Amino acid sequence: MTQTYLLEWMDLTVTSTLNPGKTDLTMITPIQSKAIIKKATEQTFLIQSQFTVQVFSLTKEKQIKILVGNYYSSLLFLLGKITEINSTDDEHREHLKEVTATLISCLDELITFVESRFANYLNKPLPIIEKKMCESSVTDSSSNKVLCKLSTDQTALILRASDELKILISKSMNHLFKTIVPFLSTPNKVDLSYNAMRSKAYIFEERDKRIAIETLERMIKQIKEY
């Protein structure tokens, strides 16, 4: 039985609609942007439920592994592609930052869903669930965290800039936030969501941008005095 490709809309949106090599992004209106954001959110929930149905409609473990592996690879590819588009420094694409940030968040949610729900069918040395449990045991205590006096929005901006300038080098921006954020806390919150913080790196207020810049300028001044 032929399975429906559940990522068809996501795939088309990332590889064609928002691909500057195939589409004149200046032609995408604010109304169209809002429609994409709404559709992305709807698709995220729909894909999770329908993908579960597809998996459990299969009877052979080999078939399930192929299905889960293919979707997982596709999600990672799409996340990398939309992150690349989002990171491009182009003033004509500024109005699409909320759109790309939403898609990044949605794709990350789907990746996390596959990792946590179908970890046994992924060809990985260490099951994701077990790994997450190990990470949780390390970060449960606030004493193991580094207190950052900046807000999550301000910290997110600095981490994003560090990634894009390759000051902090990781296999992806998603991986960078996923690795660092669990070990941070702020004066207002002990347990931070790496996914939420990464989204804040693209949707922020000018005040947070100003404070992040002022903080970096203070660090420059401090280093000069050494």
N, C-alpha and C positions, 0 to 999 in steps of 0.2 A: 504494500500500500504506500503511495506517495505521500510524504509528509509536507504540510504547508511550511514555507520558510517564514517563520514568525518575525524575523528581523528585517523583512523586506522594506518597510517604511523607514526604519532607522538607517539601514544601509543606504538607501536612495538619498535620504536627507543629508547624510554625512559625505558620501562620495560624489554626489552630484549637486543637490540644491545649494549646499554651503561650500562647495569646492570652488575656490576662486579660479581654478583652471578650466572649469566648465560653465560657471555661472557668473554674470555680472552682479556682484553682491550689492552694489549700490541700488539695484532695482528692487531689492526686497524691502517692502514697506513696513512701518511699525505694526500695522494690522496683521500682516503676514507673519511677522516675528512672534506676535502674541499667539497666533494660531499654531505655530510650530511648537512653542513652549507648552501650550495646552495639550497638543497631540502627543508630545513626547512623554508627558506625565501619564496620560491615559494609556499609551502603549506599554509603558513600564509595568503597570499593574496587569495589563492584558497578557503580555508576554510571559510573565511569571506563572499565571494560572494555566495558560494554554500549553506552555512548555512542560509543566508537570503532567498534564494529560498526555502529551506526546510520549514522554518517557515511560509512563506506566501503561501505555498501550503496547509497548514492546515486551516480548517474552524472553528474548535472549540477551544475556549480559553483554556479549560482544556488540550487539546492535546498540544497546544503551550507551556503552562507552564511546562508540563512534559518534552518536548523536550529541552527547554531552560535550565531547572533545571538539567537535566541529563548531558548536555554538560558542563554546568558551574561547576558541581561537578567533572566531569572528568578532566577538565582543571586545577582546583585547586589541584587535586590529582597528576596529572602529573608534575605540577610546584613544588610541595613539594618533589616529588621523584627525579627530576633532580637537584633540589637545594641541596638535601641530598647527591647525588652522587658527585656533584661539590665541596661540602664542605669537602669531605673525604680527609684526609692528606695522600696521597700516591704518591710517586715520579713517579710511573709507569703511573699515570694518568695526569701528567702535560701537556703532548702533546694534551690532550683532553679538556683543559680549554676553548679554544676558541669555541669548539663545544658545550660544556655544557652552556657556557655563551650565545651563540646564541640561543639555545633552551629556556633558561630562558627568554630571551628578547622576543622571538616569542610567547611563552605561555602567558607571561604577556600582550602582545599586544592583544592577542585573548581574554583574560579575561576582559581587559578594553573595548574591542569591545562589548562583550556580556553585560557588566554592563551598558554601555552608550546607546547602541542601543535597548536593550530588558529589561531594568530595570523594566518595569511594569509587566513582567512575572516572576520576581524573588521573592521568598518569603522572603522579608527583611522588617524590621520594618520601615526603612527610605529608600526611593528610592535612588539609587546610584547617579542619575543625580542631585537630589535635594541636596544631601550631598556634591557633588562636587561643586555646585554653592555656598553653604555656605562656603566651604573651600576657594573658589576663592575670596569671598568678604573679607575674613579675611586677605588673603595674597596678595591682589592687591597692597597695599602700601608698598614700600620698607622700610618704617619706622617700619613696623611690623616684619621685618626680622633681623636675626642675621648675621652680616658680618663675614665670615670665610676667613682668609687670605691665607688659603691653596687652591690649585686648586681643581677642581671637582674630578680629579683622585686620588689626595692625600687624600681628605676627604672620598672618597669612600672606600679606603683601611682601614682607621681607623674605619669606620662604620662597614665594613665587619668583621674585627677582633673583634670588640665589640660584634657583634652578635654571632659569632662562639664561643667566650669565655664566652658567656652568661653574659657579663657585662651590656649590654642593652638587656632586655628580651622582645621579641615580639612573636606573633603567627607564624611569618615567616619573613625571611629576606626581602621579598617583602613588607610586612606590615611595617617593620622598616623604610625602605627608603621612603615609601609612606607617612609615618607619619612625619618624621623629615625634609626631603629635602625641601618641600615647604616653610619652615620657615627659610631657609638659603639663603645667597647670597654670591658671591665672588667678588673680586675687578673688575673682568672682566664681570660679568654677574649677573643681579638682579634676573631673573626668571630661576630657575634650573629645569631640568626634572629629576624626581626621577628615571625613567626608564633608562635614559641615564647614570645617575651617577652609578646606580647599575651595569650596564654592565661594566663600567670602573673598578669596583672592581675586575674583572676577566681578563680584557685585559688592561694592564698598562705597562709603561716603567720602567726600573730599576731606572731611575732618580727620578720618583715619589715615588717609594718604599723607596729610600734612604732618600728623604726629609721627608716623613712620619715618618720614624724611627728617624731621627734627631730631629724632632719636639717633638716626645714622650720622647726622651732622655732629651730634654730641660725642658719638664714638670716634669720629674722625679727629675731633679736637682733643679727645683724651689720648689717642694714639700719638698725636703730634707732640704731646707733653712728655712722653716716655723718654 
